Every structure is written in C-alpha cells, then in structure tokens.
Amino acid sequence: MEKLKKIIIVPPDPIIEKEPSQPVAAFFARSAKYFKRRLWQDTSVYDGELQFYADMPAFLGESNVYVFGKYLPHFYSPKVPAGCAYPSCHGIPRSTYVPEKELEGVIKEADAVLISTRSSKKRRELAGQLAKKNGIPVAMIDFKDHYSVFAGQAADEEICRGFKRGNDYDLYFKKDLPLGRRSDVVLPLAPVPVRPESYRFNVLSKDVDIFYSGKIRQKGTGDRGDIVDLVKNQFPSSVVFEHVDHHTFLSLRSYLDNLSRAKIALSPSGVVWDSFRHCEVGLAPQALLLAPKPYMEVVGPFLEDGVNAVLYETEFRDGKYHLINSNELIEKIKYYLSNDDKRVRIANNWAGNVKAGHTGVARSRYIAESIDKIL
C-alpha cells in the first residue's frame, strides 16, 4: 500500500459489545454473559463478515486500524471451542477501539473508512457524515446473503441495497455480486476466506468417498438438495449429515475428521453460491472439492474444473439454481474416485490456492489494496 496507512472500520452490530455506559452496570452485564456461556456452553455469536477485514492490523499495525465499536472478546481467543462451527472467526489480531466521542478526531487522521451495510443506521451515518465532512473516502462492505439479485437483471441500486455512490460510498465491496456486474467501484468479495491456524486436522485413512455436512434449507438455491440426493443415491460409500439447525451440527473434531477421511468433500451452494465450506475444504488433507461452478463474481485464485476442483453446472429456473448434467457429473466423480493420483494433485492445487489467496490476511489485504487505489 502506498497511501492507505490508517483506516476506521465500522463493523456490523451483531459482532460488537453492547454494554451499559456506567461501569457498575457494565460489570454486571459482563458477568451475566460469562455465566450464560458457562451454563449453555457454546452461546458465542459468530459472523463471517469478520473474516474479510479483521486481519488488517497484521499488515497495517494495531495502532493504525481503528474500530468504531468493541469486537466481542471471544474473537480474539485463538482457542476454538469444541462446538464452534466457525473456526475462522477466532484468533483475530488486536485493533484499536475508538469510542464515539473520539471518532471525529480519529477520522481527521484516517485515510479511509470502511463501513458495514449491517452496522446501525446511527453509527453508519455518523461515520459517513464525518468522513464526507473531512474529505475521507468511504468504502462499504455488503456481506449479507442477497439471493434476489440473481433473479434477473438487478438494478445497480438493488445490488447496492439503495446506497448511492458519492453520497454513501466511494467503493462498494459485495459478497453476492452477479456475474458481469463487477465495476471500478463495485467489487466482489467471495469466496469466504479462512484462518488456517484455526484448523487442526488428523491424518486419517481415506475410507469415505464423499463427505457432506450441512443444514436442510428451505430457501435459497436448489442445487444443494439436488446434489445431496445424487450423492446419497449414487455413492453409497459416502457420509452425509443433514441438520435441521445449529443444535444438531457435528462437533468441530468430528467435522474435521470426516473431512480428513473423505476423498471428495461436497460443498454445494448455501442460501447463495458462496459457502464457508469452499475454502475450508482446501485446508483438509487431500480432499478434492466438489462444488457448483460460480454464478457470481469472485476473487482469485479462481476455481477451475479439473484443475483445482470438480465443478458441476447449474441453471436458473423457477427462481432457483438447480443441478444440470447429472449423469455427466456422476461419471466425472467415478473417474476421480478411481484415479487417486489425479484426485490428490487437483486437491493439492486448491490447498495451495486457498493458503495463498483465500485467507483472512489475503482478503483483508485485497480490500485494503482496493481502497488504496482510490486514494
């Protein structure tokens, strides 16, 4: 980075502390949270948006990354709880907290502001207005699933959720950006990056053909149900867990061990194409990624069928993306299950791509460098 030295981040409300301003009341609020976690174990809040920019202090420095709002404390802990489904949210580097009364002074020293579209209207508008008053560029980050933008040719205003260039933002980062809609000011974010050090895999025998674990979804894409049914019906040596909600998720250890045992790891669409699994699979030892071909703009290194993954085709019909060419896919999967050398080589290619370009540090740097270009 040549120009971006200091940045202010306005994160979404779900991942910041909400405590009374009075010290005594704050003490009791923290105590209540502590005992609640002890009684009900994994009650911690997780939010994947954190994985896109929380690592900026790793290269800008703790004193140069200000956060308008305190992150929840468990995000800083490198220890991942046994029941945690989002390991990459743990172990973020420290940044500098800026309270509201100091925000104006800090903004005058900052080079840019990064605002979540999911931050409260009050915090979002306050930071945006102060930035505009001081001639500081504003970037917005839109992490929330936005399936409706894939149903036809969405207007620019819908893609940016009604926020307007020049008034609300100078640069807009969007996770769910339809193909062909990338521009100089609207940039993609997907796939969700990972924190490699949060994953501890055991090296186990490859005795499972295909592994999948995920929620049964009634909304969003259709290819998840299509491909899960195909795997269950066509590949009996597979392990498939379908869950109703988070309470029936596998433990982290069980999830990682099943990935280690799998020759192929299935990562279908979630509510949208993007999924936490896409890059997680790249961390598992010699597990070949099976995923839908991206139907949205993504950040490189890019997925390529037969190069670093097995990708299946989808088509949009009846308001959802569905699997097509299933017979062709079945033959492709059988081919890789019977050719270990090719399967391992392709899996290792994705592993290298993930560690090089789809980590929290890499995505934070991508955002910072994109902002640097408009300064």
Phi, psi and omega in degrees: 000133180264323187246328183282108179246324180229138181221148175249131179249132176248095186282170179290152182303322184299340185252014177243155180293138174237098183230153175300151181286335180283132184305316182295314179296322179296321179299313181292326178295316178295319179298318179298319179296320181299310182292328177296318179295322180292322183285316185252016176057250189277083176250012182291145178275138175231151182205119185296342180301327181303329186289348184272332186222356185293344182269008178304324178299340180297332180237340176267337182100144182303320184283354182250359178242108182260140178240122179277086186125143181272127174298148174301138191297331184292343178295332182281341183284127178285344180282121182265121180299153183300329182264008185284126177267357184229068185302329185289351177280350182266152172080027179288151178287157180289143173237187183251122179284135176238118177284165184302321183293341180257357188300315183299318180294322180290321181298326179296336180263349185277158177264337182197162176234135176245117187242129175285138175294345182259009173284161181297151180303321181297309182291322180297312183289323179298310180296318181295317180293318179294322178296315180296319179300326183258010176069031181261127180294148181242128171251143176245148178238127185244097184264334188298138177307136185221067188297328187297337182289349179269351183272066181109197184266091181292142176290155180303322182295323178290319179301321181264020173055032178088350176287144187245138177297138179090321179268312182255329184210158171252337179215139186231119177260126184231130179289316184257079183251113182302152179305137178086358183256007174289142178215187179292336184243351176239111189241149180281164178234331187293156002276165179299124181283171183231164174249099187306324183291349179275356183246130179235100182266140168271143176274111185237164178296142179275082184249011178237130180291304183224135177241140174211139173219126180186169181283150171281118185252135177263348180236170178086216189285162178258344185293336179299307179297321180300309186284327177295317178296320179299314181297315182296324185275330188256341185229083186295341179272027179256162177240119183233122175245122175246129187244151178278319180205184185297336183290341180253013177295154172293156171294159180301317181298316180295320179298313181293321180293323176294323175297320180295326182282342189276137171284323179230136178247120181277130178226080181284177175299155172262236170292329176229184181301318187295142181212145175300332185290328187310311182272332176302320181300326180295344178270342181284143183294115172053040175258120181282127181283128172244114188211163175287146173299132184302130174248027176215162178291138182227168177263142178283166000298139189270151174285134179225125181299128179081355179252308178227009181191169167253116183248136177253154183275147174229162172222152182267118177208147180054034176080008180218158171274131181234152176296138172232167179056046184295323180296320177297320180293319179302316179294323179296315180297316179300323180298312182288331176292335181259001179232083186300318184299315180291320179299313181294320180297315179293319178299318180293329177297315179292323177302316178294320179297316181297312183292335180273325189225358183233039173259168177301320179295317181297318182286324175299319179293320178301315179296314181297317181292325176295320176295318181304326183291339181262357181283000000 
